Amino acid sequence: MALVHCDLQAPAGARAETPIVLLSSGLGGSAGFWRPQIAPLVAAGFRVAAYDHRGTGRSPGELPAPYTIAHMAGDVRELLDAIDPEHRAPCHFVGHALGGLVGLQLALDAPGRLASLVLVNAWSQPNPHSARCFDARLALLDASGVRAYVEAQPIFLYPAAWCAANAQRVQSEVEHAFAHFPGAATMRARIGALRAFDVDAQLGRIDLPALVMTAMDDTLVPWTCSQRLAEGLPHAELDTMPHGGHAHSVTEPDAFNARLLRFLARQSQPSTDTVSA
């Protein structure tokens, strides 16, 4: 049995061979992060799997110590085996931030399980700016508690103008995060895992089509981290948006979804290569 809770939605008439888009969220770990993407992906003909990471939401459980991104990638392998036990369907992995790290690790550990990678505001190695942000978030959690931690979260996720224009929605998200906070120990373990992640020297091994998506006004992860991913992955394209923040899949869903669906559609097209007689 998979260690994580998954929501699986499928178009009418879906079969065992119908491609799967597996959505992996960032630090919060919630499948609900992908609400703006799920219906458009199903309408495009994909089976869509969104899951709560182990230790978060509807996937309660103790985390091994030391906790690593490899543990998270192992959970996804178990989930895929549960969804597609005969390995008949191509799987397109879409990961946001920490979720993107899970996809990179899975591509290294089990490349045959994936058909493509979409990495959203992710990274291949630590950087000093994000480290400063996580230091500040942990200091808030330790010194002021969970309420201060979740109240600060939108500052790192969204552009200021979007937060101001969507104040009620943002506060509703804060209250939900406070009510469903996974616990300080779990959050520290998850942050520790992402801070230790470094596969920069191994990017050349990932022989998959990849779409690297970034918003250039991301205040948590410099967009240049995505640029580095696109340079290091052998078959990657870089998609930049000028604004939208760290969670631009939420703040700019129409533009984000259009770009994501174009990439996924290309992965389903037959090769145009021909063999000369």
N, C-alpha and C positions, 0 to 999 in steps of 0.2 A: 504494500500500500504506500502511495506517495506520502511524503512528510508534509506536504503543503496543500492548502485548499485552493481549488481552481474553479473558475467559472468558464465553462466551455459553451460557446454559441456557434451555431452553424446555419448556413443557408438551407432553404428547402431543397431536398434531393441530394444533400451531401453524402459522399461515399467515403470508404476507407482511404481512397487515393486523393481526396480533396485536400489541397494544400492547407497547412496550419500556419497561422501567424501567432507566435507565442510572445506575449507582452510581459516584460519584466520591469517593475518600477524601481525608483531610486531608494533613498535612505528610509523613507517612510514605509516602504514595503507593501503598499496597498494596491490591490487590483483596481480599486475605484479611481486611481489616478488616470487610467486610460479610458474613462467614460466617453470623452469626445471622439475617440478613435474606433470604438468597438462597432457601432452600427454601420459606419461607412465601410469598414473592412468586411463585415458580413455581407453587406449589399454588393460588394465587389466579388463575392463568391468564395471567400476564405472561411475556413473554420478558425475561430478566434479563441485562444486560451489566455486568460489573465488570472494571475495567482497572487495570493498573499504570501510573502516570504516567510520562511520559518521564524517563529518567535514574534510575528506581528499579526494583527487582525484575527482572521479565522484559522490561522495556522499556529496555535500555541505550541510551546515545547521548549525544553532546555536547549541551549546552544553549546556545542562542544567548545572546549578551550585548549589552545587558542583558536578562536573562530576565524575562518579564512574565506576568501572568495571561492576557493576550490570547494568548500563545503556547500556553498550556495549553488555552484554549477552542478554538483552531484545531486542536489535536490531537483534541479531541472531535468537531469537525465532520468531520474526516477519518474518524474511527472510525464515526460515524453513517452517513456515505456508504458505507462498506464493509459495514456491517450491513444497511442499508436504502437501496440505491442509487436506488430509484425513489421514495423518500419516501412510502411507502404507509402506514407505521405511525405512530400517535401516540407520541411519546417523552416520558416523565415523568422528569425529571432529579432525582436525589437526591444532594445533596452535603453532606459533613461538613466544617465549618471551611474550610480552603483549598479543598476540593472545592465548597463552597457558593459561594465567590467565582468559581470557574470557571463555575458555573451562571449566576450573575448576569451575567458577561461574555458568555457565550454568548447569553443572552436579549437582551442589547443588540445584539450583532453579527449574530445570525441568529435573530430571534424566531420565524420560521416553522418552525424545526426542533423546537420544543418545544411540548408540550401543557400542561405544568405544571412548577412548581418546588417542590422540598422542600429547605429550607435548615436545616441542623442545626448549632446553635452557630456560626453564621457572623456576618458583619459587613459593613457598607457603607463604613466609613471607619476609619482607625487610631484606637486609643485608648491612653492612657498606661499603663494597667495591663498590657495584653497586650504593649506595647512593653517594659516592664520584664521581663516573663517571657522574652521572646525575647532580650533583652540578656543575661540570666543564662544562658540555654541556650547562646548563642554563646560566652560567656566560659568556660563549662565545656568546650566543644569546643576552643577555642583553647588554654586553659591546661592542661587535664587530659586531653584526648583523647577518642576515640570511646567508650571504655568508660564514662567518667564521664557523658558525654552520654546514652547509652542507659539507664544505671542511673537517671538522674533522670527519664526520660520518664514513667514511671507516676505520678509525683507530679503532673504536669500533666494526665494523662488521667483518673485514677480517684479516687473518694473514698477517704480513708484507711482507713475501716472495710472497704470492699470489697477493697482491696489486702491488708489483714491477713488477711481471711478466704479470700483466693484467692492466697496467697503463692507457691505452687508454679507456678500458672498464670502469674502475673505474671513470675516469674523466667524461665520458659520463653519468654515473649514478649521479655524483655530479651535473652536469648541469641540468639533468632532475629534480632532487630533488629541486634545486634552482628555476627552472621555475614553479614548481608545489607545492611550499611550502604552507602549509595550513594556515599560519599566526601564529604569535608568541603566541597570546592568546590561540589558539587551541592547539598548541604544549605544552604550559605550563599546560593546563588542562589535556591533555593526560598523561603527565609525572606525574602530581599530582595524577591522578587516579591510576597509577601503583605503585607509591610510598606508597600509603595508603593501598594497597591490603594486606590482611593477613588472610588466611584461614587455617593456619597450624593446628590449633586445630580441624578442621572439615574434614581433609583428610579421616579419617576412615569412613565417611558417604558416600563416593563416591564408590558405588558398581558397578564399570564398569571395563572391561579389559582396561588396560592402557599400552602404550609404552612410556617410558620416554627416550628421546634421547638427548645426550649432546656431545659436543666437549670439550676435556679436556684443550685445549688452548684458550677457550673463554676468552677474556679480559674484557668483560662487566659483565657477570654473572658467578660467580664461578661454576665449574661443581659440586661441593658439594651440590649446591641447587637442582640439579636434583637427586642426591643421596638421599637427604632428601625426595623429592617427592616419589621416588620409595619405600623408607622405610615406608612412611606414608600412601600410597594408598594401599588398601587391595589386589588388583589384578594387581599389576604393575610389569613390568620388566624394567630393566635399560639397555640401549644400549649406550655404550661409544665409541667415536672415538678419537684417539689420537690427531688429528689435524683437522683443518677446520674452526676454529674461531666461532664467535657468529652466523654467517650465513653459517653454514656448509652444509645446503641444497643447497646453491649456489656454494660454493667452491668445494664441493665433491659430486656432484649430483648423480653420478652413485652408489656410495656406499650407500648414503643416501636413494635413491629410492629403492634399492634392500632390504634394511632392513625394510623400510616402507611397501613395498608390501608383504613381508613375513608375517609381523604382520597382515595386513589386510586380507590376504588369510586365515590365521588361524581363523579369526573371522567368516568366511563364512563356515567353515567346520562343519558338524554335530557333535554333542557330541558323544564321545566314551563311555560314561557311559552306563552301562547295569543294568537291574533290574533282580535279581535272582528270579527264579520261586519258 
